[in-house]
């Protein structure tokens, strides 16, 4: 098992789709957490504010453990945000956690 960074870039103007797909998206993250495989997950506000309101989000970052790069990509490809057209691009790459130890 290894860690992978999943970086989803939102398509502009998809805040409504993001909000509608969020429960299913979070459910998958909670499953990873329950399995002890989730390191962190969260959205990137489109403006310099923890609550961007109508400005929405520019994307998301997830760091989690998977058996392989292919498994991480398959998990990312099945994300509800992909199906809803929120993520216009998703990058998945190996990640090595150094700190905190």
C-alpha positions in Angstrom: 0.0 0.0 0.0 1.1 3.5 -0.8 -0.2 7.0 -0.5 -1.6 8.9 -3.5 -2.5 12.5 -4.0 -5.8 13.0 -5.9 -6.2 16.6 -7.2 -9.5 17.5 -8.7 -9.8 20.7 -10.6 -13.4 22.1 -10.7 -14.9 23.2 -14.0 -16.0 26.8 -13.6 -19.6 27.4 -12.8 -20.3 24.0 -11.3 -21.0 24.9 -7.7 -24.6 23.7 -7.8 -23.5 20.3 -9.2 -20.8 20.1 -6.5 -23.3 20.8 -3.7 -25.8 18.2 -5.2 -23.1 15.5 -5.5 -21.4 16.3 -2.2 -23.2 13.7 0.0 -22.2 10.8 -2.3 -18.6 12.2 -2.5 -18.3 12.5 1.3 -19.8 9.0 1.7 -16.9 7.5 -0.3 -14.3 9.5 1.7 -15.9 8.3 5.0 -15.5 4.7 3.8 -11.8 5.3 3.2 -11.6 6.9 6.7 -13.3 3.9 8.3 -10.7 1.7 6.6 -7.9 3.8 8.0 -6.8 4.8 4.5 -7.6 8.5 4.4 -4.9 11.0 5.4 -6.7 14.2 4.5 -9.4 15.5 2.2 -11.0 18.9 1.5 -11.9 21.5 -1.0 -9.9 24.5 -2.2 -12.0 27.7 -1.9 -12.0 29.8 -5.0 -11.3 32.9 -2.9 -9.2 33.5 0.2 -11.9 32.6 2.7 -12.9 29.4 4.5 -16.5 30.0 3.4 -16.3 31.2 -0.2 -20.1 31.4 -0.6 -21.2 31.9 -4.2 -17.5 32.0 -5.3 -17.4 28.3 -4.7 -14.4 26.1 -5.0 -11.5 25.6 -7.5 -11.0 22.0 -6.7 -10.2 19.4 -4.0 -7.3 17.5 -2.6 -7.4 14.0 -1.3 -4.5 12.0 0.1 -5.3 8.4 0.7 -3.8 4.9 0.7 -4.3 2.6 -2.2 -2.8 -0.7 -3.4 -1.5 0.8 -6.6 -1.6 3.9 -8.9 -4.1 2.1 -11.0 -6.4 1.5 -8.0 -6.1 5.1 -7.0 -7.0 6.3 -10.5 -9.9 3.9 -10.7 -11.2 5.2 -7.3 -10.8 8.8 -8.5 -12.5 8.1 -11.8 -15.6 6.8 -9.9 -16.0 9.9 -7.9 -19.5 11.5 -7.9 -17.9 14.8 -8.7 -16.5 13.3 -12.0 -19.9 11.9 -12.9 -21.6 15.3 -12.1 -19.2 17.2 -14.3 -17.7 19.1 -11.4 -14.1 17.9 -11.9 -12.9 19.0 -15.3 -9.5 17.4 -14.7 -8.2 14.9 -12.1 -4.5 14.3 -11.4 -3.5 11.2 -9.4 0.1 10.8 -8.4 2.2 8.9 -5.8 2.7 10.8 -2.5 5.3 10.3 0.2 4.3 11.7 3.6 7.3 13.1 5.4 5.8 15.3 8.1 4.3 15.2 10.6 5.9 11.8 11.4 
